[in-house]
Structures are given as C-alpha cells and as structure tokens.
Amino acid sequence: MKNDEYDLDVDSVVKKIDALEEKAKKGEFKADATNDILARSIRRPATSGHMQGVGKFISPKMYFDTPNNSFQMRQERLNILERLDK
C-alpha cells in the first residue's frame, strides 16, 4: 500500500462497499441476513445458519439474542420502556 492506496482487488471491493452504503442511505438498497453489503461487494452470499467472524457455531439468534416468541418480545419491549423511563 502506497500513499493511502489499496491493492487493485481491494480497491474495487472498497468502491463497491462505498456505493452500496450510499444506496442504503438513500433507501435504494435494503440489506438482510443473506444479502448484506459485504456479501454483495465480494460477490459471495452470506452463509445462513451461522455468523461470520464471531467464532464457530454461533447462530444469528445467539449473536443478536433475538426473542423467539411474542411473549419474549413483549417482555423485551417492557424492559426497554422501563429503562427509558429512568
């Protein structure tokens, strides 16, 4: 890397990421679990069922700790509202 420049391969990916971020800000691109900015920019779909870069056998549920039923969702909302009221 010379003078704050990337390799040609890296530079093309960086430009794709920047372009997709701009589209996302404008609402022209909506990322989801299998089609995010990184997956699109490197032209490799995200592998479903586990998270990349956080260790083996980590599922999206484990990483994001999402509730799996409506009762848990209500409880989480109530917890958030209680924290906001403090």
N, C-alpha and C positions, 0 to 999 in steps of 0.2 A: 504494500500500500504506500503510495507516494502522494504527498500533498493532499491528504484527506480524500483520496480517491479509492474506490473499491476495485477488486478484480472485475473483469467484464461480466463474468457469470453472476457474481454477487450484485453488481450494479444493476443488472436487468431485473433481478428479484426485488431489490430495494425500490426501483422505479415502479414496479407493479404494485408493491405494498402501498406506496405513497398514493398511487392512482386509485386503488381500491378504498383507502381511507378517505379520500376526498369524495368518492361516490357514496360511501357510507354516511358521511356528514350531510350530504345533500339528500339522502334518502333513496338514492338510486341503487344501492346495494344493501341487502339485508343478510347478514351472516346468521348461520345456525350451527348446530353441533357438528355437522359433517361438511359444511361448506363455509368455512371461515376465511378470513383474509389471508392467513398464512397458507392454508391448503390451496386456495385459488392461485396465489402468487407462485408457488413452487409446482403447481400442476400435479398435486398429489392429494387425493381425497383423504380427509381425516379418517382414521380407523375408528369405527364405532365400537363401543364396549369398554374402552379404556382411555385414559388421559395420557397425552404425550408429554414427556419432560417432567413428570412428577413421581416417577418410580413405577415399578411393575405392579400389575394387578390393581391399579387404582381406577375405579369406575367414576363416571361423571357424578353420580349420586354421592359417592364418598367424598369427592373433591369439593363439590358445590354444596353438599349437605342439604339437598332439596327434600322437602316433605313429600311423602308418598300417598297421602290421602287428605281429604278435605278437613278432617278434624285437626290434623297436624298443621295444615295451612292456617286454619282459624287461630290456633294457639300461637303460631308464629306471628301472625298479624297483631294479636293482642299484646304479645311481648314487645313488639316494635312500638306500638302505640304507647304502652306504659313507659318505655324508655324515652320516648319523645316528650311525654308529659313532665318528666323530671327536670 
